[in-house]
Amino acid sequence: MSVPHEWTPSETPTPSGPRPSREQVVAGLKATDEGGADLVQLLTPEGERVSDSRFDSYAADVDVAALQALYRDMVLVRRFDREGNALQRQGQLGIWVPLLGQEAAQIGAGRALQPQDMAFPSYREHGVAWTRGIDPTELLGIFRGTDHGSWDPKSAGFHLYTIVIGNQCLNAAGYGMGQRFEGKVGEDPDAEATICFFGDGATSQGDVHEGFVWAAVYDAPLVFYCQNNQWAISEPTERQTRVPLYKRATGYGFPGIRVDGNDVLACLAVTRWALEECRTGNGPVLIEAFTYRMDAHTTSDDPTRYRLADELELWKLKDPIERVRVNLVREHGVEQEFFDGVQAESDELAERFRSFCREMPQPAPDRMFSEVYAEASPVLDAQREAYLKYHESFETEGSR
């Protein structure tokens, strides 16, 4: 299948030519510019459905019911995300990583996946987890510090969260190479692909670029999905790259594309196309979902120290959930009863999420030993005995 956007490696400046100035390099579309002809958008911030001949066919099956389902996904995910924030503030969680504002980027990509595909997340992909059938309560142990994730990655098609920045790109590249070596790529309806999620900050990590190299060299069926929320904690995108992130793919020999990350329909369509490219043997693809992190990096971060309130207010006007709601009302005549029903469902989910968190049992103190090594050893046994004796000394003193 041909690539549905202009991409020619010959556009890259040759070493023999004069070195372009910074102004020439960023001319037309800077790293932090949102618009331009390259941006794929199917729903405007005002909720208007617009056409893009490159990708309309990949969203042709999204009727009113399907759009309502995407809206429901985003509302429910946002609701339990807000509860996670509140639970951390109440001391129930050690930390929480919010996704506020990135619901469309995650739900669109997640719903594009087929059951046989594999997803590698970082630590913010709660929306993708939702689309892979992971109950939100299964995320709580990670942020409470009691487990590393309670689901089976293989059966869910969703790897455990990765805390080390960018490391999942190497894991995903290896997995995708395995799919290629095992002949799981081609025209077969059950052909597989892999998708790897990371943020704009991770693109400055060596692991991400190593993943690019290996995936390109071995034509791995791997979609690199960068959620560019424009802030790597307190570091803005323009401090990390001169050009838009998706243009970096050219240097590795595979296509890159930028999609409106607040447009769930466009994210769905572009990811479907990219996954199809990979399944049919056309190698890796880089997607840059241009979005915005409307909350803190984590609950240990204070974004008011490094970004202006005006910037946040501007992006609130591009809310990914609101644009779908407006489209459903204006173009499809969806009644308020539907929205009230989704709100009631989100209230029920929030209550179940809170109750589960507050009722989580406290793990036994020796669990750190039993769950780390597959087999015991004399050294481990001695450490365990010493730790438990030390731990019991506090209980003894407290009973006096």
BELNOR-V493336 format. One record per backbone hydrogen bond with DSSP energy under -1.0 kcal/mol. NH is the residue of the N-H (numbers start at 0). CO is the residue of the C=O. Records with the same first field share a line. If there is no record, write none. Layout:
# BELNOR-V493336
NH: CO + CO
This chain:
# BELNOR-V493336
10: 7
11: 8
16: 13
24: 20
25: 21
32: 29
38: 35
39: 257
43: 47
46: 43
49: 41
54: 51
55: 51
57: 54
58: 55
61: 58
62: 60
66: 62
67: 63
68: 64
69: 65
70: 66
71: 67
72: 68
73: 69
74: 70
75: 71
76: 72
77: 73
78: 74
79: 75
80: 76
81: 77
82: 78
83: 79
84: 80
85: 81
86: 82
87: 83
88: 84
89: 85
90: 87
91: 86
93: 142
94: 142
101: 98
105: 101
106: 102
107: 103
108: 104
109: 105
110: 106
112: 109
116: 113
117: 192
118: 156
119: 194
125: 123
128: 124
129: 125
130: 126
131: 127
132: 129
133: 128
137: 134
138: 135
142: 138
143: 139
144: 140
145: 140
146: 140
155: 151
156: 152
157: 152
158: 118
161: 121
166: 163
168: 165
170: 166
171: 167
172: 168
173: 169
174: 170
175: 171
176: 172
177: 173
178: 174
179: 175
180: 176
181: 177
182: 179
183: 178
185: 278
190: 187
191: 183
193: 220
194: 117
195: 222
196: 119
197: 224
203: 200
204: 201
208: 204
209: 205
210: 206
211: 207
212: 208
213: 209
214: 210
215: 211
216: 212
217: 213
218: 215
219: 214
221: 219
222: 193
223: 284
224: 195
225: 286
226: 197
227: 225 + 288
228: 226
231: 234
232: 230
234: 231
238: 235
239: 236
240: 236
246: 243
247: 244
248: 245
250: 247
251: 248
252: 249
253: 248
256: 285
258: 287
259: 39
260: 289
262: 259
266: 262
267: 263
268: 264
269: 265
270: 266
271: 267
272: 268
273: 269
274: 270
275: 271
276: 272
277: 273
278: 274
279: 275
280: 277
281: 276
284: 221
285: 254
286: 223
287: 256
288: 225
289: 258
290: 227
292: 228
293: 99
298: 95
300: 297
304: 301
305: 302
306: 302
311: 307
312: 308
313: 309
314: 310
315: 311
317: 314
318: 315
322: 318
324: 320
325: 321
326: 322
327: 323
328: 324
329: 325
330: 326
333: 327
337: 334
339: 335
340: 336
341: 337
342: 338
343: 339
344: 340
345: 341
346: 342
347: 343
348: 344
349: 345
350: 346
351: 347
352: 348
353: 349
354: 350
355: 351
356: 352
357: 353
358: 354
359: 356
366: 363
368: 365
369: 365
370: 366
372: 368
380: 376
381: 377
382: 378
383: 379
384: 380
385: 381
386: 382
387: 383
388: 384
389: 385
390: 386
391: 387
392: 388
395: 391
396: 392
397: 393
398: 394
399: 396
